[in-house]
């Protein structure tokens, strides 16, 4: 998963993210690629 660009949630071994706020924070990115989804 990490080779594909996902980052692992620090508290959950099964949870990976890509493009969201946790992903941006873990990588030190300036901003996330997308925000939360509103319905």
PDB file of N, CA, C, O and CB in Angstrom:
ATOM      1  N   UNK A   1       0.838  -1.205   0.000  1.00  0.00           N
ATOM      2  CA  UNK A   1       0.000   0.000   0.000  1.00  0.00           C
ATOM      3  C   UNK A   1       0.874   1.257   0.000  1.00  0.00           C
ATOM      4  O   UNK A   1       0.609   2.197  -0.749  1.00  0.00           O
ATOM      5  CB  UNK A   1      -0.948   0.005   1.227  1.00  0.00           C
ATOM      6  N   UNK A   2       1.904   1.273   0.831  1.00  0.00           N
ATOM      7  CA  UNK A   2       2.752   2.466   0.885  1.00  0.00           C
ATOM      8  C   UNK A   2       3.484   2.701  -0.428  1.00  0.00           C
ATOM      9  O   UNK A   2       3.752   3.846  -0.791  1.00  0.00           O
ATOM     10  CB  UNK A   2       3.758   2.345   2.019  1.00  0.00           C
ATOM     11  N   UNK A   3       3.809   1.637  -1.138  1.00  0.00           N
ATOM     12  CA  UNK A   3       4.462   1.795  -2.447  1.00  0.00           C
ATOM     13  C   UNK A   3       3.546   2.471  -3.456  1.00  0.00           C
ATOM     14  O   UNK A   3       4.018   3.069  -4.423  1.00  0.00           O
ATOM     15  CB  UNK A   3       4.905   0.436  -2.986  1.00  0.00           C
ATOM     16  N   UNK A   4       2.242   2.379  -3.236  1.00  0.00           N
ATOM     17  CA  UNK A   4       1.265   3.010  -4.122  1.00  0.00           C
ATOM     18  C   UNK A   4       0.923   4.432  -3.692  1.00  0.00           C
ATOM     19  O   UNK A   4       0.109   5.086  -4.344  1.00  0.00           O
ATOM     20  CB  UNK A   4       0.003   2.179  -4.174  1.00  0.00           C
ATOM     21  N   UNK A   5       1.534   4.934  -2.594  1.00  0.00           N
ATOM     22  CA  UNK A   5       1.305   6.308  -2.160  1.00  0.00           C
ATOM     23  C   UNK A   5       0.408   6.471  -0.956  1.00  0.00           C
ATOM     24  O   UNK A   5       0.184   7.595  -0.506  1.00  0.00           O
ATOM     25  CB  UNK A   5       0.737   7.066  -3.261  1.00  0.00           C
ATOM     26  N   UNK A   6      -0.115   5.374  -0.416  1.00  0.00           N
ATOM     27  CA  UNK A   6      -0.960   5.441   0.766  1.00  0.00           C
ATOM     28  C   UNK A   6      -0.099   5.598   2.013  1.00  0.00           C
ATOM     29  O   UNK A   6       1.058   5.177   2.026  1.00  0.00           O
ATOM     30  CB  UNK A   6      -1.846   4.187   0.874  1.00  0.00           C
ATOM     31  N   UNK A   7      -0.655   6.199   3.057  1.00  0.00           N
ATOM     32  CA  UNK A   7       0.010   6.267   4.354  1.00  0.00           C
ATOM     33  C   UNK A   7      -0.837   5.513   5.369  1.00  0.00           C
ATOM     34  O   UNK A   7      -2.064   5.484   5.272  1.00  0.00           O
ATOM     35  CB  UNK A   7       0.236   7.747   4.801  1.00  0.00           C
ATOM     36  N   UNK A   8      -0.176   4.908   6.335  1.00  0.00           N
ATOM     37  CA  UNK A   8      -0.872   4.115   7.342  1.00  0.00           C
ATOM     38  C   UNK A   8      -1.291   4.991   8.512  1.00  0.00           C
ATOM     39  O   UNK A   8      -0.524   5.837   8.971  1.00  0.00           O
ATOM     40  CB  UNK A   8       0.015   2.962   7.830  1.00  0.00           C
ATOM     41  N   UNK A   9      -2.500   4.788   8.985  1.00  0.00           N
ATOM     42  CA  UNK A   9      -3.006   5.478  10.170  1.00  0.00           C
ATOM     43  C   UNK A   9      -2.145   5.071  11.357  1.00  0.00           C
ATOM     44  O   UNK A   9      -1.847   3.889  11.529  1.00  0.00           O
ATOM     45  CB  UNK A   9      -4.516   5.147  10.428  1.00  0.00           C
ATOM     46  N   UNK A  10      -1.743   6.038  12.177  1.00  0.00           N
ATOM     47  CA  UNK A  10      -0.817   5.743  13.276  1.00  0.00           C
ATOM     48  C   UNK A  10      -1.415   4.840  14.343  1.00  0.00           C
ATOM     49  O   UNK A  10      -0.674   4.129  15.022  1.00  0.00           O
ATOM     50  CB  UNK A  10      -0.363   7.021  13.914  1.00  0.00           C
ATOM     51  N   UNK A  11      -2.722   4.847  14.509  1.00  0.00           N
ATOM     52  CA  UNK A  11      -3.342   4.061  15.556  1.00  0.00           C
ATOM     53  C   UNK A  11      -4.045   2.796  15.090  1.00  0.00           C
ATOM     54  O   UNK A  11      -4.577   2.046  15.907  1.00  0.00           O
ATOM     55  CB  UNK A  11      -4.300   4.897  16.267  1.00  0.00           C
ATOM     56  N   UNK A  12      -4.052   2.553  13.780  1.00  0.00           N
ATOM     57  CA  UNK A  12      -4.780   1.410  13.244  1.00  0.00           C
ATOM     58  C   UNK A  12      -3.947   0.756  12.145  1.00  0.00           C
ATOM     59  O   UNK A  12      -3.659   1.390  11.129  1.00  0.00           O
ATOM     60  CB  UNK A  12      -6.172   1.841  12.701  1.00  0.00           C
ATOM     61  N   UNK A  13      -3.564  -0.481  12.334  1.00  0.00           N
ATOM     62  CA  UNK A  13      -2.707  -1.155  11.357  1.00  0.00           C
ATOM     63  C   UNK A  13      -3.433  -1.450  10.049  1.00  0.00           C
ATOM     64  O   UNK A  13      -2.785  -1.674   9.027  1.00  0.00           O
ATOM     65  CB  UNK A  13      -2.173  -2.446  11.941  1.00  0.00           C
ATOM     66  N   UNK A  14      -4.768  -1.453  10.060  1.00  0.00           N
ATOM     67  CA  UNK A  14      -5.551  -1.807   8.879  1.00  0.00           C
ATOM     68  C   UNK A  14      -6.031  -0.593   8.085  1.00  0.00           C
ATOM     69  O   UNK A  14      -6.601  -0.756   7.007  1.00  0.00           O
ATOM     70  CB  UNK A  14      -6.736  -2.631   9.291  1.00  0.00           C
ATOM     71  N   UNK A  15      -5.813   0.607   8.591  1.00  0.00           N
ATOM     72  CA  UNK A  15      -6.378   1.819   8.002  1.00  0.00           C
ATOM     73  C   UNK A  15      -5.297   2.576   7.221  1.00  0.00           C
ATOM     74  O   UNK A  15      -4.288   2.992   7.791  1.00  0.00           O
ATOM     75  CB  UNK A  15      -6.991   2.727   9.102  1.00  0.00           C
ATOM     76  N   UNK A  16      -5.514   2.750   5.926  1.00  0.00           N
ATOM     77  CA  UNK A  16      -4.611   3.519   5.081  1.00  0.00           C
ATOM     78  C   UNK A  16      -5.383   4.660   4.436  1.00  0.00           C
ATOM     79  O   UNK A  16      -6.591   4.557   4.220  1.00  0.00           O
ATOM     80  CB  UNK A  16      -3.953   2.620   4.004  1.00  0.00           C
ATOM     81  N   UNK A  17      -4.687   5.745   4.129  1.00  0.00           N
ATOM     82  CA  UNK A  17      -5.326   6.900   3.508  1.00  0.00           C
ATOM     83  C   UNK A  17      -4.487   7.389   2.334  1.00  0.00           C
ATOM     84  O   UNK A  17      -3.276   7.172   2.275  1.00  0.00           O
ATOM     85  CB  UNK A  17      -5.529   8.033   4.536  1.00  0.00           C
ATOM     86  N   UNK A  18      -5.158   8.049   1.412  1.00  0.00           N
ATOM     87  CA  UNK A  18      -4.465   8.733   0.322  1.00  0.00           C
ATOM     88  C   UNK A  18      -5.267   9.972  -0.060  1.00  0.00           C
ATOM     89  O   UNK A  18      -6.465   9.894  -0.333  1.00  0.00           O
ATOM     90  CB  UNK A  18      -4.272   7.787  -0.911  1.00  0.00           C
ATOM     91  N   UNK A  19      -4.599  11.092  -0.073  1.00  0.00           N
ATOM     92  CA  UNK A  19      -5.205  12.341  -0.511  1.00  0.00           C
ATOM     93  C   UNK A  19      -5.983  13.120   0.531  1.00  0.00           C
ATOM     94  O   UNK A  19      -6.357  14.265   0.272  1.00  0.00           O
ATOM     95  CB  UNK A  19      -6.087  12.062  -1.615  1.00  0.00           C
ATOM     96  N   UNK A  20      -6.244  12.549   1.698  1.00  0.00           N
ATOM     97  CA  UNK A  20      -7.044  13.264   2.705  1.00  0.00           C
ATOM     98  C   UNK A  20      -6.142  14.018   3.685  1.00  0.00           C
ATOM     99  O   UNK A  20      -4.926  14.064   3.501  1.00  0.00           O
ATOM    100  CB  UNK A  20      -7.952  12.276   3.473  1.00  0.00           C
ATOM    101  N   UNK A  21      -6.735  14.607   4.725  1.00  0.00           N
ATOM    102  CA  UNK A  21      -5.981  15.416   5.676  1.00  0.00           C
ATOM    103  C   UNK A  21      -4.932  14.608   6.437  1.00  0.00           C
ATOM    104  O   UNK A  21      -3.835  15.107   6.689  1.00  0.00           O
ATOM    105  CB  UNK A  21      -6.926  16.065   6.655  1.00  0.00           C
ATOM    106  N   UNK A  22      -5.252  13.371   6.804  1.00  0.00           N
ATOM    107  CA  UNK A  22      -4.280  12.548   7.516  1.00  0.00           C
ATOM    108  C   UNK A  22      -3.087  12.240   6.614  1.00  0.00           C
ATOM    109  O   UNK A  22      -1.942  12.268   7.066  1.00  0.00           O
ATOM    110  CB  UNK A  22      -4.933  11.242   8.009  1.00  0.00           C
ATOM    111  N   UNK A  23      -3.345  11.954   5.373  1.00  0.00           N
ATOM    112  CA  UNK A  23      -2.308  11.693   4.388  1.00  0.00           C
ATOM    113  C   UNK A  23      -1.382  12.905   4.250  1.00  0.00           C
ATOM    114  O   UNK A  23      -0.159  12.763   4.257  1.00  0.00           O
ATOM    115  CB  UNK A  23      -2.936  11.338   3.030  1.00  0.00           C
ATOM    116  N   UNK A  24      -1.978  14.100   4.123  1.00  0.00           N
ATOM    117  CA  UNK A  24      -1.197  15.329   3.980  1.00  0.00           C
ATOM    118  C   UNK A  24      -0.335  15.575   5.216  1.00  0.00           C
ATOM    119  O   UNK A  24       0.835  15.939   5.093  1.00  0.00           O
ATOM    120  CB  UNK A  24      -2.124  16.527   3.736  1.00  0.00           C
ATOM    121  N   UNK A  25      -0.897  15.382   6.390  1.00  0.00           N
ATOM    122  CA  UNK A  25      -0.149  15.587   7.626  1.00  0.00           C
ATOM    123  C   UNK A  25       1.019  14.606   7.727  1.00  0.00           C
ATOM    124  O   UNK A  25       2.133  15.002   8.070  1.00  0.00           O
ATOM    125  CB  UNK A  25      -1.074  15.436   8.840  1.00  0.00           C
ATOM    126  N   UNK A  26       0.771  13.340   7.431  1.00  0.00           N
ATOM    127  CA  UNK A  26       1.807  12.312   7.542  1.00  0.00           C
ATOM    128  C   UNK A  26       2.959  12.563   6.571  1.00  0.00           C
ATOM    129  O   UNK A  26       4.111  12.262   6.883  1.00  0.00           O
ATOM    130  CB  UNK A  26       1.208  10.931   7.289  1.00  0.00           C
ATOM    131  N   UNK A  27       2.655  13.109   5.407  1.00  0.00           N
ATOM    132  CA  UNK A  27       3.693  13.364   4.404  1.00  0.00           C
ATOM    133  C   UNK A  27       4.299  14.762   4.502  1.00  0.00           C
ATOM    134  O   UNK A  27       5.282  15.065   3.825  1.00  0.00           O
ATOM    135  CB  UNK A  27       3.122  13.166   3.026  1.00  0.00           C
ATOM    136  N   UNK A  28       3.712  15.612   5.346  1.00  0.00           N
ATOM    137  CA  UNK A  28       4.183  16.986   5.442  1.00  0.00           C
ATOM    138  C   UNK A  28       3.776  17.823   4.234  1.00  0.00           C
ATOM    139  O   UNK A  28       4.418  18.822   3.911  1.00  0.00           O
ATOM    140  CB  UNK A  28       5.686  17.006   5.595  1.00  0.00           C
ATOM    141  N   UNK A  29       2.700  17.400   3.570  1.00  0.00           N
ATOM    142  CA  UNK A  29       2.213  18.127   2.394  1.00  0.00           C
ATOM    143  C   UNK A  29       1.565  19.442   2.817  1.00  0.00           C
ATOM    144  O   UNK A  29       1.069  19.570   3.936  1.00  0.00           O
ATOM    145  CB  UNK A  29       1.206  17.264   1.597  1.00  0.00           C
ATOM    146  N   UNK A  30       1.575  20.403   1.921  1.00  0.00           N
ATOM    147  CA  UNK A  30       0.996  21.713   2.203  1.00  0.00           C
ATOM    148  C   UNK A  30      -0.521  21.647   2.397  1.00  0.00           C
ATOM    149  O   UNK A  30      -1.081  22.395   3.199  1.00  0.00           O
ATOM    150  CB  UNK A  30       1.328  22.677   1.077  1.00  0.00           C
ATOM    151  N   UNK A  31      -1.186  20.747   1.658  1.00  0.00           N
ATOM    152  CA  UNK A  31      -2.632  20.600   1.775  1.00  0.00           C
ATOM    153  C   UNK A  31      -3.052  19.223   1.273  1.00  0.00           C
ATOM    154  O   UNK A  31      -2.299  18.543   0.575  1.00  0.00           O
ATOM    155  CB  UNK A  31      -3.363  21.712   0.988  1.00  0.00           C
ATOM    156  N   UNK A  32      -4.250  18.831   1.637  1.00  0.00           N
ATOM    157  CA  UNK A  32      -4.811  17.555   1.180  1.00  0.00           C
ATOM    158  C   UNK A  32      -5.272  17.690  -0.268  1.00  0.00           C
ATOM    159  O   UNK A  32      -5.499  18.797  -0.756  1.00  0.00           O
ATOM    160  CB  UNK A  32      -5.993  17.107   2.089  1.00  0.00           C
ATOM    161  N   UNK A  33      -5.405  16.568  -0.939  1.00  0.00           N
ATOM    162  CA  UNK A  33      -5.906  16.584  -2.315  1.00  0.00           C
ATOM    163  C   UNK A  33      -7.402  16.764  -2.350  1.00  0.00           C
ATOM    164  O   UNK A  33      -7.938  17.283  -3.329  1.00  0.00           O
ATOM    165  CB  UNK A  33      -5.525  15.305  -3.040  1.00  0.00           C
ATOM    166  N   UNK A  34      -8.102  16.342  -1.287  1.00  0.00           N
ATOM    167  CA  UNK A  34      -9.547  16.506  -1.217  1.00  0.00           C
ATOM    168  C   UNK A  34      -9.970  16.592   0.241  1.00  0.00           C
ATOM    169  O   UNK A  34      -9.239  16.157   1.131  1.00  0.00           O
ATOM    170  CB  UNK A  34     -10.276  15.342  -1.933  1.00  0.00           C
ATOM    171  N   UNK A  35     -11.140  17.148   0.482  1.00  0.00           N
ATOM    172  CA  UNK A  35     -11.687  17.272   1.816  1.00  0.00           C
ATOM    173  C   UNK A  35     -12.761  16.220   2.064  1.00  0.00           C
ATOM    174  O   UNK A  35     -12.873  15.246   1.319  1.00  0.00           O
ATOM    175  CB  UNK A  35     -12.254  18.668   2.027  1.00  0.00           C
ATOM    176  N   UNK A  36     -13.530  16.420   3.094  1.00  0.00           N
ATOM    177  CA  UNK A  36     -14.580  15.464   3.394  1.00  0.00           C
ATOM    178  C   UNK A  36     -15.693  15.532   2.364  1.00  0.00           C
ATOM    179  O   UNK A  36     -15.903  16.562   1.722  1.00  0.00           O
ATOM    180  CB  UNK A  36     -15.136  15.710   4.784  1.00  0.00           C
ATOM    181  N   UNK A  37     -16.386  14.446   2.218  1.00  0.00           N
ATOM    182  CA  UNK A  37     -17.471  14.356   1.246  1.00  0.00           C
ATOM    183  C   UNK A  37     -18.781  14.730   1.917  1.00  0.00           C
ATOM    184  O   UNK A  37     -19.131  14.184   2.963  1.00  0.00           O
ATOM    185  CB  UNK A  37     -17.556  12.936   0.638  1.00  0.00           C
ATOM    186  N   UNK A  38     -19.490  15.649   1.322  1.00  0.00           N
ATOM    187  CA  UNK A  38     -20.778  16.086   1.850  1.00  0.00           C
ATOM    188  C   UNK A  38     -21.881  15.507   0.974  1.00  0.00           C
ATOM    189  O   UNK A  38     -21.775  15.501  -0.253  1.00  0.00           O
ATOM    190  CB  UNK A  38     -20.868  17.645   1.907  1.00  0.00           C
ATOM    191  N   UNK A  39     -22.931  15.025   1.609  1.00  0.00           N
ATOM    192  CA  UNK A  39     -24.034  14.477   0.812  1.00  0.00           C
ATOM    193  C   UNK A  39     -25.270  15.324   0.935  1.00  0.00           C
ATOM    194  O   UNK A  39     -26.296  15.010   0.330  1.00  0.00           O
ATOM    195  CB  UNK A  39     -24.346  13.057   1.232  1.00  0.00           C
TER     196      UNK A  39
END
